[in-house]
């Protein structure tokens, strides 16, 4: 059931729920994320950042494509935070069915031109495209370099951007941070801003970075217009905290099949909570 991001998100948009886009960086994490998605009958977007692609290598992408074809739920493979046109071409060559081009730190016209160029080419090849407008705060290496603060998405700009680029989905800045939310700031989503943008562009909207935001706000955002939510920090923290625990309990343990199963299970607990929170559980039946 390998498919595109557009095919998955258009259904989410129609039925008012959000699809989790889980960032994975090794095969064990990928295996666990597919398992929990199948167990909860939830559509899945497997997100892989360019840094993560460098880590796992293109051969593993081929394995992800193969496993997705055998899945009981729809899966899209998404290139997360692509920075250049050439990067996106590489993603398509590797087998990604969805790409993000992130020009959010560029001036508006440059972002628009780059996103349109990517969208025009990707659509010819049947690949869906996510753009970004506004900047999401970030304090980790996967965020937009230099985006130390949130610059909220302007609704007027969003209308122009969507009309002129033809993107299939749009990541917006409404009060989230990549990585851990800064301790000196209060996590708060601007839900009224989300409602205004959604009413005017109507395409699937995307939320990046929601680790520190309250669950009730995330749940409401998924209900009123967000159709894809990226999850990286939360599942990786669960996975690696359990790994530290397993390794710390027995200094002689060394075999991955003695270490990783418990880590996968811990990650799956967090992933299942996100799937339920976003309203995605059981929605695989809609496809």
BELSULUR-V474275 format. One line per field, one symbol per residue. psi: psi as a letter, one per 40 degrees, with the letter a starting at -180 (. if undefined). A space follows every 50 residues. Layout:
# BELSULUR-V474275
psi = ???
This chain:
# BELSULUR-V474275
psi = fhaiddddddddddefiihhghhieidddddddddddddefhihhhhhid ddddddiddddddddddddeieihhihhhhfhdiddddddddddeieiih hgfdeiidddddddddddddddddefhihhihhihhiifieeihhegeih hihhdddddddddddfidihhihefiiiahhhdeihhhhgdddddddddd deihiihhgfdeiidddddddddeehehhhhcdddddddddddddddddh eehdhdeedddddddddddddddddddeeeheedee.
